[in-house]
Amino acid sequence: MLTSRWRRIIAGALIAAIAAAGIVLAVQWLTREEPEQPRSDRAPDQPAVSIRESVVEHSRGGKPSWRLNIEQIEIEGGGRAVAATDLREGLIYDEGKPVVRITAGQATYQTQDKSFEVTGGVKVVSHRGAIITTDRVQWLPETQVLHCPGEVTMRTEGATVRTQNLDVVVPEDVARTKDRVQVRTEHGHLTGRNLVYDLATHAYTLDSIQAVFTVEDAREELERLR
């Protein structure tokens, strides 16, 4: 049996030991080093992901809408835009079938609205045989329109069209613009506005027409424009 005196001595020693341990723990907490966070060496303007030889595609109602075959893609931080270089081929589909083929230097796909833009030596080939060359083309998925905002040359069977702001309505196989248009055919040269060109039949309409034809072909061309 411990006497009261020894009990007091042992209790005091325990209290001192607990206090000392508390001080050591407090010092360790205050002086501990924070764990080093992983650092990214990526500059703010650099892509988050870069992938070589890939495909970006989109479907509507279970059917393919468009497809980009590209040499390299770069995905920005947040994933809102996908930039592609060396576009091998772009395809636009209608009712599940490819109807337009696109080649260009670069492409950018917006993940939010599923639109894309191609730039740099753009060439668009319709399954109807029309060939469009320009510097920039935008695909607008809501209206199913290929919009060419700059200067455009369109070559079709028997005609060459030069204009600006040309729209190709893919489901309708129609090219149209409200800007000034020059149309060259084997029969002569037309200028006008508000072109509507049927890519399937190659028939077209123009407003405010000015024409230069050979005498032999003038009557035939006027009949065609009616």
HELIX and SHEET records of a PDB file:
HELIX    1   1 SER A    4  THR A   31  1                                  28    
HELIX    2   2 VAL A  170  GLU A  172  5                                   3    
HELIX    3   3 VAL A  215  LEU A  225  1                                  11    
SHEET    1   A11 VAL A  49  ARG A  60  0                                        
SHEET    2   A11 LYS A  63  ILE A  75 -1                                        
SHEET    3   A11 ALA A  81  ASP A  94 -1                                        
SHEET    4   A11 LYS A  97  GLN A 110 -1                                        
SHEET    5   A11 SER A 115  SER A 126 -1                                        
SHEET    6   A11 ILE A 131  LEU A 140 -1                                        
SHEET    7   A11 VAL A 145  THR A 156 -1                                        
SHEET    8   A11 ALA A 159  VAL A 169 -1                                        
SHEET    9   A11 VAL A 174  THR A 177 -1                                        
SHEET   10   A11 GLY A 188  ASP A 198 -1                                        
SHEET   11   A11 VAL A 181  THR A 185 -1                                        
SHEET    1   B11 VAL A  49  ARG A  60  0                                        
SHEET    2   B11 LYS A  63  ILE A  75 -1                                        
SHEET    3   B11 ALA A  81  ASP A  94 -1                                        
SHEET    4   B11 LYS A  97  GLN A 110 -1                                        
SHEET    5   B11 SER A 115  SER A 126 -1                                        
SHEET    6   B11 ILE A 131  LEU A 140 -1                                        
SHEET    7   B11 VAL A 145  THR A 156 -1                                        
SHEET    8   B11 ALA A 159  VAL A 169 -1                                        
SHEET    9   B11 VAL A 174  THR A 177 -1                                        
SHEET   10   B11 GLY A 188  ASP A 198 -1                                        
SHEET   11   B11 TYR A 204  PHE A 213 -1                                        
END                                                                             
